[in-house]
Amino acid sequence: MHFVLLPYVLLSDNNHALAFSLLIFTLGITIIITIFRIRKVMQGTKVSVKKTIIFSVYYIAIAYFLVYNSFLIGNVPFVYVIPYSAVVIAAGYGSYRYSKRILYFWKLSTNGDESSSAIYSKGGLAIYLLYIAALIVRSAINFIFIGSEKFYFNNQQEAILENGSSAILVMSPLVHTDPATTILAFTATDFLLMVGAGLLIGRNARVLKYYYQDKKSNA
């Protein structure tokens, strides 16, 4: 059995109009999610180890998938794994250090019991905005230069189409250009995305450190 990731299916002959509509729809959903997260960051949220880890893994997974596509279908040299990793580590460390100054923590007692007070945090709005901006730009690059015809995990899609096991109509690229320009667009936005992901990981690491330090001091 072959698994193919094709989130955008072509339903009409007007590829460009549909591509534009799908891109607008995707950006709209992303903006809604962003507004929700920004409100939480601005108002402050209860620190949850589970949620913090889950969101961190989610941010990494999204970045990993897009960068994976750069290597698989964007023809980016695999050697770029090294600078990409270095950027994530550097951004994460810098964010971890910087977050100590921009994050604000406070406690609220539950049921009037000071010993079981919950920890809340807020701050780091710019970090979220940078990540979301990088994510939108990087996603747009995929549809502009690649389309959905190769937006998948399994490179055996063509074999599936040839043997007739699936009938899939897909979206063509919006812009046709030379390979050098495509690679440059992918690498530039990949670096931006790696910075955004690293910043978010560093911020969340600082939140978790404060949480565990507080729990340890009150033990």
VOKE-709365 format. One record per residue (C-alpha): residue in three letters; x, y, z. Coordinates in steps of 0.25 Angstrom, whole numbers, padded with zeros to 4 digits, always signed. Layout:
BEGIN
ALAXYZ
...
***
This chain:
BEGIN
MET+0000+0000+0000
HIS+0005+0014-0004
PHE+0002+0026+0004
VAL+0002+0039-0003
LEU+0000+0053+0003
LEU-0008+0062-0006
PRO-0016+0072+0002
TYR-0020+0080-0010
VAL-0027+0073-0022
LEU-0031+0080-0035
LEU-0045+0080-0038
SER-0046+0089-0050
ASP-0038+0092-0062
ASN-0035+0106-0057
ASN-0022+0103-0049
HIS-0018+0117-0046
ALA-0031+0121-0041
LEU-0033+0109-0032
ALA-0018+0110-0027
PHE-0021+0124-0023
SER-0034+0121-0016
LEU-0027+0109-0008
LEU-0015+0118-0004
ILE-0025+0129+0001
PHE-0033+0118+0008
THR-0020+0113+0015
LEU-0015+0126+0019
GLY-0029+0129+0025
ILE-0029+0117+0034
THR-0015+0120+0038
ILE-0018+0135+0041
ILE-0030+0130+0050
ILE-0021+0120+0058
THR-0010+0131+0059
ILE-0020+0141+0065
PHE-0025+0131+0075
ARG-0010+0128+0079
ILE-0007+0143+0079
ARG-0018+0145+0089
LYS-0013+0134+0098
VAL+0001+0140+0098
MET-0004+0154+0100
GLN-0014+0151+0111
GLY-0005+0140+0118
THR-0008+0125+0119
LYS-0007+0114+0129
VAL+0007+0107+0128
SER+0004+0092+0124
VAL+0016+0083+0121
LYS+0008+0074+0113
LYS+0002+0085+0104
THR+0016+0092+0103
ILE+0023+0080+0098
ILE+0011+0076+0088
PHE+0012+0090+0082
SER+0027+0089+0081
VAL+0026+0076+0074
TYR+0016+0082+0065
TYR+0024+0094+0061
ILE+0036+0085+0058
ALA+0027+0075+0050
ILE+0022+0086+0041
ALA+0036+0092+0039
TYR+0042+0077+0036
PHE+0031+0074+0026
LEU+0033+0087+0018
VAL+0049+0085+0018
TYR+0047+0071+0015
ASN+0040+0075+0002
SER+0051+0085-0001
PHE+0061+0073-0002
LEU+0051+0063-0008
ILE+0045+0072-0019
GLY+0052+0086-0018
ASN+0065+0080-0022
VAL+0072+0087-0010
PRO+0086+0080-0008
PHE+0085+0070+0004
VAL+0097+0077+0010
TYR+0088+0088+0014
VAL+0084+0079+0026
ILE+0096+0084+0033
PRO+0094+0099+0032
TYR+0079+0097+0035
SER+0082+0090+0048
ALA+0092+0100+0052
VAL+0082+0111+0050
VAL+0071+0104+0058
ILE+0081+0102+0070
ALA+0086+0116+0069
ALA+0072+0122+0069
GLY+0067+0113+0080
TYR+0079+0116+0089
GLY+0078+0131+0086
SER+0063+0131+0088
TYR+0065+0123+0101
ARG+0074+0134+0106
TYR+0066+0145+0101
SER+0052+0139+0107
LYS+0057+0141+0121
ARG+0055+0156+0119
ILE+0042+0156+0111
LEU+0034+0146+0118
TYR+0026+0149+0130
PHE+0021+0139+0140
TRP+0011+0139+0152
LYS+0004+0130+0160
LEU-0011+0128+0164
SER-0016+0120+0175
THR-0026+0109+0173
ASN-0037+0108+0183
GLY-0030+0118+0192
ASP-0019+0108+0194
GLU-0005+0115+0192
SER+0002+0101+0192
SER-0005+0097+0179
SER-0005+0110+0172
ALA-0004+0110+0156
ILE+0007+0116+0148
TYR+0003+0126+0137
SER+0012+0132+0126
LYS+0011+0142+0115
GLY+0021+0149+0105
GLY+0029+0146+0093
LEU+0018+0151+0083
ALA+0029+0155+0073
ILE+0034+0141+0073
TYR+0020+0135+0069
LEU+0018+0146+0058
LEU+0032+0143+0052
TYR+0029+0128+0052
ILE+0015+0130+0046
ALA+0021+0139+0035
ALA+0032+0129+0032
LEU+0022+0118+0031
ILE+0012+0126+0022
VAL+0024+0130+0012
ARG+0030+0116+0012
SER+0016+0110+0009
ALA+0014+0120-0002
ILE+0027+0117-0009
ASN+0023+0102-0010
PHE+0010+0106-0018
ILE+0017+0117-0026
PHE+0029+0108-0031
ILE+0024+0094-0029
GLY+0009+0093-0028
SER+0002+0081-0022
GLU+0007+0071-0032
LYS+0019+0067-0024
PHE+0015+0072-0010
TYR+0016+0058-0004
PHE+0024+0049+0005
ASN+0025+0036-0004
ASN+0032+0038-0017
GLN+0025+0026-0023
GLN+0013+0035-0027
GLU+0016+0034-0042
ALA+0016+0019-0041
ILE+0002+0019-0034
LEU-0004+0028-0045
GLU+0002+0019-0056
ASN-0003+0006-0051
GLY-0017+0012-0050
SER-0019+0009-0035
SER-0023+0024-0033
ALA-0029+0035-0041
ILE-0022+0048-0036
LEU-0023+0062-0043
VAL-0014+0072-0037
MET-0010+0086-0037
SER+0001+0091-0046
PRO+0012+0102-0041
LEU+0007+0116-0042
VAL+0021+0121-0047
HIS+0031+0113-0056
THR+0045+0118-0054
ASP+0059+0112-0055
PRO+0064+0102-0045
ALA+0074+0112-0039
THR+0063+0122-0035
THR+0055+0111-0029
ILE+0066+0106-0021
LEU+0069+0120-0016
ALA+0055+0122-0012
PHE+0054+0109-0004
THR+0067+0111+0003
ALA+0064+0126+0007
THR+0050+0123+0012
ASP+0055+0110+0019
PHE+0066+0118+0027
LEU+0055+0127+0031
LEU+0046+0116+0035
MET+0057+0109+0043
VAL+0060+0123+0051
GLY+0045+0123+0054
ALA+0044+0109+0059
GLY+0057+0111+0067
LEU+0052+0123+0074
LEU+0039+0116+0078
ILE+0046+0104+0083
GLY+0055+0113+0091
ARG+0043+0121+0097
ASN+0036+0108+0101
ALA+0049+0103+0107
ARG+0050+0115+0116
VAL+0035+0113+0120
LEU+0038+0099+0124
LYS+0050+0102+0132
TYR+0043+0113+0140
TYR+0032+0103+0143
TYR+0041+0092+0148
GLN+0050+0101+0156
ASP+0038+0107+0163
LYS+0032+0093+0166
LYS+0046+0089+0171
SER+0047+0101+0180
ASN+0034+0098+0186
ALA+0036+0083+0188
***
